[in-house]
Amino acid sequence: MAETTEQPRILVVEDEASTRAFVSRVLARKGYLVYTAIDGTEALAQANQYAPDLILLDVMLPHTDGYTVCQELKRTSATRDIPVIFLTAIDDAQGMLRGFDVGGVDYIVKPFEVSVLFARVRTHSTLYRLSNRLKLALDERTAHLEQANRRLHELNVEMTLIEARQRQRLAQDLHDTAIQQLVLASIIADDDRNLVARRPQLQELIQGSLQQLRSLVFELSPPMLRQSGLYPALEWLAQQIIRQWGLNVDCDLQGEPVILPEALAVTLFQGVRELLINVAKHADAENAWVSVRFLPLLLEIGVEDDGRGFARSDIDVGGFGLDSLRSRIELLGGSTEIEGRTPRGTRVRLRVPVAQFDASNGNLH
């Protein structure tokens, strides 16, 4: 489709020189860009080259008539939609009907009033341009929807893989910690001769298993998120990171907290947890900061550190890297941004629009 210019383009196809010159002149004075042709072959070539907004087509042409030229125009995708107004010296109903049958939009009988010519040309060229603009808008909208559907499919696939990997990771965590401790505790409990002497060890193993199980349960569905909200849960998480990893974590709250749907709160909590663990594992940092900003239409969480930073490939979020966290946030309508800090450290920002969520059921509006 040709690009729309300020001047509407009109193709005048007329073999009679004086009529062709007159029509071209009066249209040009009205601001139209006029092209001319004297027969059907030239008309088809001009239409394909200049993509006019309207064609004024004489019925009686040398070699072939205007009806046949119009039929040829309608066979080609590039010229099919261009409106054609027939010009004829014969005022008869049969000719008029034939013109409409082959695809014409209007009919002007010569000689004609210039005002009538202007009115017909203005009406049909304007309608054609408006139709083109609407088609372009619909094509763009369709392309955006197709892209969004493809991305949604990709996100669904990613989320399925992430869930499978998380189940695998939880099973591995259970096997490596709580299950191993419980197996050892079972062995000790079966040793009747040394049970009393090894009772402290048995209690330690059981307590350790319970602690590991509580930690895993918290990761699956943190009860503090439901009881106290996201920010208190993040403060608790900061203390856990300090105790387990030796990384000092400070939390800062700005704005008035709002009730978040559970799916959103859990996703953000897990994202911050995984980012902090990656800081502890890869960034060689001593300090980290978690900022939570509740804005009127946006929730922004920042995770910063004073370490050496870490490469994208180092980030092991949920077993899939930063892209998995980005996908989870994107699925909730948000965005993820990661940037290096000067002179050291890394900053990750998670942004989620909170106004679109219904906290009662976690659904998007």
C-alpha positions in Angstrom: 0.0 0.0 0.0 1.4 3.4 -1.0 2.3 5.9 1.6 -0.4 8.6 2.1 0.8 12.1 1.0 -0.8 15.5 1.7 -1.9 15.9 -1.9 -4.5 13.4 -3.0 -3.5 11.7 -6.2 -5.9 11.5 -9.1 -5.4 9.5 -12.3 -7.3 10.9 -15.3 -7.7 8.4 -18.1 -9.1 10.2 -21.2 -8.2 9.9 -24.9 -9.7 13.2 -25.8 -6.9 15.8 -25.3 -9.1 18.8 -24.6 -11.2 17.0 -21.9 -8.1 15.5 -20.4 -6.4 18.9 -20.1 -9.5 20.6 -18.7 -10.1 18.0 -16.0 -6.4 17.9 -15.1 -6.2 21.7 -14.9 -9.3 22.2 -12.7 -8.3 19.4 -10.3 -4.8 20.7 -10.0 -6.1 24.1 -9.0 -8.0 22.4 -6.2 -4.8 21.0 -4.8 -4.9 17.5 -6.3 -1.8 15.8 -7.8 -2.9 14.7 -11.2 -1.6 12.0 -13.5 -2.9 11.3 -17.0 -3.2 8.4 -19.4 -4.7 8.2 -22.9 -5.5 4.5 -23.1 -6.0 1.3 -21.0 -2.3 0.1 -21.2 -1.0 3.4 -20.0 -3.7 3.6 -17.4 -2.7 0.3 -15.9 0.9 1.2 -15.8 0.2 4.6 -14.2 -2.1 3.1 -11.6 0.6 0.5 -10.5 3.4 3.1 -10.5 1.6 6.0 -8.6 -1.1 4.2 -6.6 -3.7 7.0 -7.0 -6.4 7.7 -4.5 -9.0 7.9 -7.3 -9.2 7.1 -11.1 -11.4 9.1 -13.5 -11.8 6.6 -16.3 -13.4 7.3 -19.7 -15.6 4.5 -21.0 -14.7 5.0 -24.7 -11.0 4.4 -25.0 -8.8 3.3 -28.0 -8.0 -0.4 -28.2 -10.1 -1.4 -25.2 -13.0 0.2 -23.3 -13.0 1.6 -19.8 -15.0 -1.4 -18.5 -12.3 -3.8 -19.4 -9.6 -1.5 -17.9 -11.6 -1.4 -14.7 -11.8 -5.2 -14.6 -8.0 -5.5 -15.0 -7.5 -3.0 -12.2 -9.7 -5.1 -9.9 -7.7 -8.3 -10.7 -4.5 -6.9 -9.2 -4.1 -6.5 -5.4 -2.1 -3.3 -5.7 -5.0 -1.5 -7.6 -8.0 -3.5 -6.6 -9.3 -1.1 -3.9 -8.7 2.2 -5.8 -12.1 3.8 -6.5 -13.0 4.2 -10.2 -15.4 6.9 -11.4 -16.5 6.4 -15.0 -16.7 9.3 -17.5 -19.1 8.9 -20.4 -20.9 10.9 -23.0 -23.7 8.4 -23.2 -26.3 8.7 -20.4 -28.0 5.3 -20.4 -29.0 3.0 -17.5 -27.4 -0.1 -19.1 -24.0 1.5 -19.3 -24.3 2.8 -15.7 -25.2 -0.7 -14.4 -22.3 -2.3 -16.3 -19.9 0.2 -14.7 -21.1 -0.7 -11.2 -20.9 -4.4 -12.1 -17.2 -4.2 -13.1 -16.3 -2.4 -9.9 -16.9 1.3 -10.4 -18.1 3.5 -7.5 -19.7 6.3 -9.5 -20.6 7.6 -12.9 -20.3 11.1 -14.4 -22.0 12.0 -17.7 -20.2 14.5 -20.0 -20.5 17.4 -20.3 -20.6 17.9 -16.5 -20.7 20.7 -14.0 -17.3 21.3 -12.4 -18.9 21.5 -9.0 -20.3 18.0 -9.5 -16.9 16.7 -10.5 -15.3 18.3 -7.4 -18.0 16.8 -5.1 -17.6 13.3 -6.5 -13.8 13.4 -6.5 -13.6 14.8 -3.0 -16.1 12.3 -1.6 -14.6 9.1 -3.1 -10.9 10.1 -2.6 -11.6 11.0 1.0 -13.4 7.7 1.7 -10.5 5.8 0.1 -8.0 7.5 2.3 -10.0 7.0 5.4 -10.5 3.3 4.5 -6.7 3.0 4.0 -6.0 4.5 7.4 -8.5 2.2 9.0 -7.0 -0.8 7.3 -3.5 0.2 8.4 -4.7 0.7 12.0 -6.4 -2.7 11.9 -3.3 -4.3 10.4 -1.1 -2.8 13.1 -3.6 -3.9 15.8 -3.7 -7.4 14.4 0.1 -7.6 14.3 0.3 -6.4 17.9 -2.3 -9.0 19.0 -0.5 -11.7 17.1 2.7 -10.7 18.8 1.0 -10.6 22.2 -0.5 -14.0 21.6 2.9 -15.5 20.7 4.5 -13.9 23.7 1.7 -15.3 26.0 2.2 -18.7 24.5 6.0 -18.4 25.2 5.3 -17.3 28.7 2.9 -20.2 29.3 5.6 -22.6 28.1 8.2 -20.9 30.3 5.9 -21.0 33.3 5.3 -24.7 32.8 9.0 -25.4 32.6 9.7 -23.2 35.7 7.1 -25.0 37.7 8.6 -28.3 36.7 12.1 -27.2 37.6 10.9 -25.8 41.0 9.2 -29.1 41.8 12.5 -30.9 40.9 14.5 -28.4 43.0 12.2 -28.8 46.0 12.4 -32.6 45.7 16.2 -32.3 45.6 16.2 -30.0 48.6 14.1 -32.5 50.5 16.4 -35.3 49.6 19.6 -33.5 50.4 18.4 -32.1 53.8 15.4 -33.2 55.6 15.2 -36.7 54.2 18.8 -37.4 54.8 18.5 -36.1 58.4 15.4 -38.2 59.0 17.1 -41.3 57.6 20.0 -40.8 60.0 17.6 -40.2 62.8 15.8 -43.4 62.0 19.1 -45.3 62.1 19.9 -43.8 65.5 16.4 -44.6 66.8 16.8 -48.2 65.8 20.0 -48.6 67.8 18.6 -49.6 71.2 22.0 -50.0 72.9 23.2 -46.5 72.2 19.8 -44.7 72.0 20.1 -42.9 75.4 23.7 -41.7 74.7 22.8 -40.5 71.2 19.6 -38.9 72.2 20.9 -35.3 71.9 22.1 -36.1 68.3 18.7 -37.6 67.5 16.9 -34.5 68.8 19.3 -32.2 66.8 18.6 -34.2 63.6 14.8 -34.0 64.2 14.9 -30.3 64.9 17.1 -29.7 61.9 14.6 -31.7 59.7 11.7 -29.7 61.1 13.5 -26.4 60.4 14.3 -27.5 56.8 10.7 -28.5 56.2 9.3 -25.3 57.6 11.7 -23.4 55.3 10.5 -25.3 52.3 6.8 -24.8 53.3 7.5 -21.1 53.7 9.0 -21.0 50.2 6.0 -22.8 48.7 3.4 -20.6 50.5 4.8 -18.1 53.0 2.2 -17.8 55.8 3.6 -14.4 56.8 2.5 -13.0 53.4 -1.1 -13.8 54.2 -0.9 -12.8 57.8 1.2 -9.6 57.7 1.8 -8.6 54.0 4.7 -8.4 51.7 7.0 -5.9 53.5 7.0 -7.7 56.9 7.7 -11.0 55.0 10.7 -9.3 53.3 12.0 -8.0 56.6 11.8 -11.6 57.9 13.6 -12.7 54.7 16.4 -10.2 55.3 17.0 -11.7 58.8 17.1 -15.2 57.2 19.6 -14.1 54.6 21.8 -12.6 57.3 21.8 -15.7 59.4 22.2 -18.2 56.6 24.6 -16.4 54.2 26.2 -13.7 56.3 25.0 -10.9 53.9 23.8 -7.8 55.7 20.4 -6.8 54.2 18.6 -3.6 55.0 14.9 -3.0 54.0 13.2 0.3 53.3 9.5 1.0 52.9 8.1 4.1 51.1 4.4 4.8 50.6 1.3 3.2 52.1 1.2 -0.6 51.7 -1.8 -2.1 49.9 -3.2 -5.6 50.1 -1.8 -7.6 47.2 -3.3 -10.7 45.7 -1.5 -13.9 46.9 -0.1 -14.8 43.5 1.5 -11.4 43.1 2.9 -11.3 46.7 4.4 -14.8 46.4 6.0 -14.1 43.1 7.6 -10.9 44.4 8.7 -12.5 47.6 10.3 -15.4 45.8 11.9 -13.1 43.3 13.5 -11.0 46.0 14.6 -14.1 47.9 16.3 -15.6 44.8 18.0 -12.3 43.9 19.4 -11.9 47.4 20.7 -15.5 47.4 22.4 -14.8 44.0 24.0 -11.7 45.5 25.3 -13.8 48.4 26.5 -16.6 46.0 28.0 -14.6 43.1 28.4 -10.9 43.9 31.1 -11.1 46.6 29.0 -8.4 48.5 28.9 -7.4 52.1 25.7 -5.4 52.0 22.4 -5.5 50.2 19.4 -3.2 50.2 15.8 -4.0 49.5 13.5 -1.0 48.8 9.7 -1.2 48.5 7.8 1.7 47.0 4.0 1.7 47.0 3.0 4.3 44.5 -0.6 5.1 43.5 -0.6 2.9 40.4 2.7 1.0 40.8 4.6 -1.2 43.1 8.4 -1.0 42.7 10.9 -3.2 44.5 14.6 -2.6 44.2 17.4 -5.0 45.2 20.9 -3.5 45.3 24.3 -4.7 46.5 27.8 -3.4 46.9 29.5 -6.4 45.4 31.4 -6.9 42.1 28.1 -7.5 40.3 27.3 -10.7 38.5 26.9 -11.8 34.9 23.5 -12.6 33.5 24.6 -16.2 33.2 25.5 -16.3 36.9 22.0 -15.5 38.0 20.2 -18.7 39.0 16.6 -17.6 39.7 14.4 -20.7 40.2 16.8 -22.8 38.1 16.3 -20.7 35.0 18.2 -17.4 35.5 17.0 -13.9 35.4 14.8 -14.6 32.3 12.5 -16.8 34.4 12.0 -14.0 36.9 11.4 -11.5 34.1 8.8 -13.9 32.6 7.0 -14.3 35.9 6.8 -10.5 36.4 5.8 -9.9 32.8 3.0 -12.4 33.1 1.7 -10.2 35.9 1.8 -7.1 33.7 5.1 -5.8 35.1 8.7 -5.3 34.1 12.2 -6.2 35.3 15.3 -3.9 34.9 18.9 -4.8 35.8 21.8 -2.3 35.7 25.3 -2.0 37.1 26.1 0.6 39.7 29.1 2.8 40.0 31.7 2.0 41.1 30.4 -1.5 42.3 27.3 -3.5 42.7 24.1 -4.3 40.8 20.6 -2.9 41.0 17.5 -4.9 40.0 14.1 -3.2 39.9 10.8 -5.1 39.7 7.8 -3.0 38.7 4.2 -4.2 38.8 1.0 -2.1 38.2 -1.1 -2.7 41.3 -4.2 -0.9 40.3 -5.2 -3.5 37.8 -5.3 -6.3 40.4 -8.3 -7.3 42.4 -6.9 -8.3 45.8 -10.0 -10.3 46.7 -9.3 -13.0 44.0 -6.0 -12.1 42.4 -7.5 -11.5 39.0 -6.5 -8.9 36.5 -9.0 -6.2 35.7 
